Amino acid sequence: MIRTGLRLGEQSALTVFGLPELPPPGSGIVNARTVLPNETSKGRSGRAAYMPVSTLRDVWGYMVWDRREMLDYGRLAASIPRTGTRWWWKIRRWPSVRIAGRWVPVARLDAQERRHLLVAGPEGWEPAMVRLNQWGLPMSVSGWKQVFADANARCAAQKVALRVTPHMLRHSYAVITLELL
């Protein structure tokens, strides 16, 4: 969040097919562009977001290693459904889902609806969300808040005078961006 300026709700609603591709090495691209849809942005006002390539590389590393581990655990614990009532399908250029007999672009789904999306992965069905919890299920906004609360409690227990919220990271992003300008 500190490197992208994404709000907590935007971070929680990021899907695997909304994540920008890594640019080719040596391309000179420093920031990868993605578009946040109206349905998941504050005030339903979609916007472009830019992710530093170094951060994007870390996210893709998470996808390959940590996310896969969470999916494996979720499958063992049977928390990930084996079949889905909703799935994504590439139609033309945009991912869409079939809901009540109609094709709906994923960009029109809100964060709660996106949490039900499943995609076919190499090991079977998996959540379409980028960030997963320890059970292999989509990370919710309240789950993120709990992560920060737990981290703050650990810092306090160790007598480390540090307390951070997701909104503080967004403000830090803004200050860093202003300094760079």
Salt bridges, closest charged atoms under 4 A:
GLU10 OE2 - ARG7 NH1 3.24
GLU10 OE1 - ARG47 NH2 2.58
GLU39 OE2 - ARG44 NH2 2.76
GLU126 OE2 - ARG67 NH1 2.96
GLU126 OE1 - ARG68 NH1 3.47
GLU126 OE1 - ARG75 NH2 3.73
